[in-house]
Amino acid sequence: MATQTITPHVLGEATLSELEQGLRGRLIRPQDDDYDEARSIWNGAHDRRPALIVRCAGVADVMRAVDFARSESLQVAVRGGGHSIPGFSSCDGGVLVDLSGMTSVHVDPAGRTAVAEGGCTWADFDHETQAFGLAVTGGLVSTTGIGGFTLGGGIGWLMRKCGLACDNLIAADVVTADGRLVHAGEDENAELLWGLRGGGGNFGIATSLTFRVHPVGPMVLAGPIFFAGDRAEEILRFYRDWTPTLPDELTTLVNLTTAPPAPFLPEAVHGKPIVGVVAVHAGEQERGRELVQPLKDLGDPIADLIGVMPYVAMQGLLDPLWARGAHNYFRSAFVDELTDEAVAALVARYRAKPAPTSELHLHHFGGAVARYGDHHGAFGGRSAPYVFNVIARSPGAEGFDANVAWARGTTEALEPVSREGGYTNFMGDAGDERLRASYGAANYERLVALKRRYDPENLFRLNQNIRP
Ligand SMILES: Cc1cc2nc3c(=O)[nH]c(=O)nc-3n(C[C@H](O)[C@H](O)[C@H](O)COP(=O)(O)OP(=O)(O)OC[C@H]3O[C@@H](n4cnc5c(N)ncnc54)[C@H](O)[C@@H]3O)c2cc1C
């Protein structure tokens, strides 16, 4: 679907041995026992067979893998956490540069910065930074990689207070298409840093990312509250009126879904439609309690799990619901207004969802996200008050197409209130026009100029591709 198939390239044994001997990490080949495990990614809809997997131990391995792929004219796929929805982090017949072994994090508590290697997940990152009561906006699921997440934008529970993950990226070391290591920071290659704040993996492989981190937790007022699915319209209307009143410390989303067989939900509702509202308050707990009270006052919840919990517990709370292997397709939209018609359209699409595992997420944007302007980074759509994500998900291939068609129809139903593009990390393979709309024409042209400078041959094209 998203990637082109490259005819398997015949590589001589001597060539492969030379590559292998030059690595501190591992070269994994199709005949190796762990090849199938090593090539698999989170989204089971994509089943690809790279010719080689270079599991890098450090920068030198990444440089070597890039040089090798370029000189052998092999396609390059880059793997951080492996959560790419369009399956960009694997390929057929090319070289998979696997960063999953590069997970060190160095925190400077006094300077409030953290330097993380490009293969870290949010679980790795939060574990280290929370030891000092520090955090940056991470994923809603802790197994997501910091690499793809941050370079594409990065929306999460701290975004309204701290900005997107990419807004807090203050430097990065990047192996570019020519195999060089380039430092991008606010005083050095600042234009590259601008592009890395939303432009994805287009310019090279980030071996390390430096973040500004903020005092958060370690205990926060957070969690989900669930209501019966037949109250979807009431909850969405409440959400529309409530969200504009909220301070930046509170980030929330509405989830229109079906109750999973989870222990925190009464057995009687398992398999029935439910509406979740999830909130995280990154501030003083008592103030958080006051802010979520109007939500609790809606009354008669199926389960109310909003309370004081460790920030890292909140970060991992949803992990069991998002195990790897299922077939997934996401679509996204930046929503300008929740009109009555938009609310009605959302509810109708919710009622029409073909599988219990498919769901609709409406995130409240704004706050710090909106205040960082286009001058700060390439990420587009930041002035929208809401970002919408529709998840088509089925356990296997059976029924998946119907879910994909439903997801497409759902973003179409929201077109009257949404912008042309969407959030690139929540999309399938977007294509040129949708990408241009997602970044805005001016940002897109700036990204094309950067691409021409750092990757004129488009070696890094398995991504939401900015074509040189
Ligand atoms: C279960 C799940 C939950 C999610 N939750 C959120 C969420 O809360 N908020 C949100 O904003 N997004 C979320 N996403 C989307 C997520 O941000 C993207 O899928 C992102 O690309 C994942 O990053 P990764 O490193 O895990 O992905 P990978 O599949 O490893 O990489 C995806 C692409 O990113 C690039 N890339 C990755 N690492 C690097 C690197 N170090 N250097 C250069 N390029 C790199 C490459 O182009 C690669 O093809 C979620 C996705 C899933 C599957």
The ligand as an SDF file (V2000), in Angstrom:
LIG
                    3D

 53 58  0  0  0  0  0  0  0  0999 V2000
   -0.6960    2.6440   19.4680 C   0  0  0  0  0  0  0  0  0  0  0  0
   -0.3220    4.0000   18.9170 C   0  0  0  0  0  0  0  0  0  0  0  0
   -0.5270    5.1170   19.6950 C   0  0  0  0  0  0  0  0  0  0  0  0
   -0.1850    6.3670   19.2010 C   0  0  0  0  0  0  0  0  0  0  0  0
   -0.4030    7.4680   19.9950 N   0  0  0  0  0  0  0  0  0  0  0  0
   -0.0310    8.6760   19.5510 C   0  0  0  0  0  0  0  0  0  0  0  0
   -0.2030    9.8190   20.3710 C   0  0  0  0  0  0  0  0  0  0  0  0
   -0.6760    9.7480   21.4930 O   0  0  0  0  0  0  0  0  0  0  0  0
    0.1770   11.0140   19.8710 N   0  0  0  0  0  0  0  0  0  0  0  0
    0.7400   11.1390   18.6470 C   0  0  0  0  0  0  0  0  0  0  0  0
    1.0970   12.2490   18.2720 O   0  0  0  0  0  0  0  0  0  0  0  0
    0.9320   10.0750   17.8500 N   0  0  0  0  0  0  0  0  0  0  0  0
    0.5540    8.8480   18.2740 C   0  0  0  0  0  0  0  0  0  0  0  0
    0.7140    7.7720   17.4540 N   0  0  0  0  0  0  0  0  0  0  0  0
    1.2810    7.9700   16.1180 C   0  0  0  0  0  0  0  0  0  0  0  0
    2.7930    7.9790   16.2050 C   0  0  0  0  0  0  0  0  0  0  0  0
    3.2290    9.2630   16.5820 O   0  0  0  0  0  0  0  0  0  0  0  0
    3.4260    7.6360   14.8440 C   0  0  0  0  0  0  0  0  0  0  0  0
    2.9880    6.3780   14.4500 O   0  0  0  0  0  0  0  0  0  0  0  0
    4.9490    7.6910   14.9230 C   0  0  0  0  0  0  0  0  0  0  0  0
    5.4820    7.6290   13.6350 O   0  0  0  0  0  0  0  0  0  0  0  0
    5.4940    6.5580   15.7520 C   0  0  0  0  0  0  0  0  0  0  0  0
    6.8550    6.6980   15.9640 O   0  0  0  0  0  0  0  0  0  0  0  0
    7.7750    5.3950   16.0900 P   0  0  0  0  0  0  0  0  0  0  0  0
    9.1620    5.8330   16.2770 O   0  0  0  0  0  0  0  0  0  0  0  0
    7.1730    4.4520   17.0680 O   0  0  0  0  0  0  0  0  0  0  0  0
    7.5080    4.8050   14.6620 O   0  0  0  0  0  0  0  0  0  0  0  0
    8.3950    3.9980   13.5960 P   0  0  0  0  0  0  0  0  0  0  0  0
    7.4190    3.1260   12.9160 O   0  0  0  0  0  0  0  0  0  0  0  0
    9.5810    3.3790   14.1960 O   0  0  0  0  0  0  0  0  0  0  0  0
    8.8530    5.1310   12.6450 O   0  0  0  0  0  0  0  0  0  0  0  0
    7.9450    5.7960   11.8130 C   0  0  0  0  0  0  0  0  0  0  0  0
    8.7210    6.6960   10.9050 C   0  0  0  0  0  0  0  0  0  0  0  0
    9.2620    7.7530   11.6970 O   0  0  0  0  0  0  0  0  0  0  0  0
   10.5690    8.0410   11.2530 C   0  0  0  0  0  0  0  0  0  0  0  0
   11.4960    7.8150   12.3600 N   0  0  0  0  0  0  0  0  0  0  0  0
   11.3210    7.0850   13.4780 C   0  0  0  0  0  0  0  0  0  0  0  0
   12.3820    7.2130   14.2730 N   0  0  0  0  0  0  0  0  0  0  0  0
   13.2440    8.0250   13.6340 C   0  0  0  0  0  0  0  0  0  0  0  0
   14.5190    8.5570   13.9500 C   0  0  0  0  0  0  0  0  0  0  0  0
   15.1210    8.3100   15.1120 N   0  0  0  0  0  0  0  0  0  0  0  0
   15.0960    9.3770   13.0400 N   0  0  0  0  0  0  0  0  0  0  0  0
   14.4970    9.6640   11.8720 C   0  0  0  0  0  0  0  0  0  0  0  0
   13.2950    9.1980   11.5360 N   0  0  0  0  0  0  0  0  0  0  0  0
   12.6840    8.3980   12.4100 C   0  0  0  0  0  0  0  0  0  0  0  0
   10.8350    7.1980   10.0480 C   0  0  0  0  0  0  0  0  0  0  0  0
   10.4620    7.9010    8.9050 O   0  0  0  0  0  0  0  0  0  0  0  0
    9.9140    6.0480   10.2440 C   0  0  0  0  0  0  0  0  0  0  0  0
    9.5350    5.4510    9.0570 O   0  0  0  0  0  0  0  0  0  0  0  0
    0.3850    6.5020   17.9060 C   0  0  0  0  0  0  0  0  0  0  0  0
    0.5800    5.3710   17.1350 C   0  0  0  0  0  0  0  0  0  0  0  0
    0.2350    4.1360   17.6200 C   0  0  0  0  0  0  0  0  0  0  0  0
    0.4370    2.9330   16.7630 C   0  0  0  0  0  0  0  0  0  0  0  0
  1  2  1  0
  2  3  1  0
  2 52  2  0
  3  4  2  0
  4  5  1  0
  4 50  1  0
  5  6  2  0
  6  7  1  0
  6 13  1  0
  7  8  2  0
  7  9  1  0
  9 10  1  0
 10 11  2  0
 10 12  1  0
 12 13  2  0
 13 14  1  0
 14 15  1  0
 14 50  1  0
 15 16  1  0
 16 17  1  0
 16 18  1  0
 18 19  1  0
 18 20  1  0
 20 21  1  0
 20 22  1  0
 22 23  1  0
 23 24  1  0
 24 25  2  0
 24 26  1  0
 24 27  1  0
 27 28  1  0
 28 29  2  0
 28 30  1  0
 28 31  1  0
 31 32  1  0
 32 33  1  0
 33 34  1  0
 33 48  1  0
 34 35  1  0
 35 36  1  0
 35 46  1  0
 36 37  1  0
 36 45  1  0
 37 38  2  0
 38 39  1  0
 39 40  1  0
 39 45  2  0
 40 41  1  0
 40 42  2  0
 42 43  1  0
 43 44  2  0
 44 45  1  0
 46 47  1  0
 46 48  1  0
 48 49  1  0
 50 51  2  0
 51 52  1  0
 52 53  1  0
M  END
$$$$
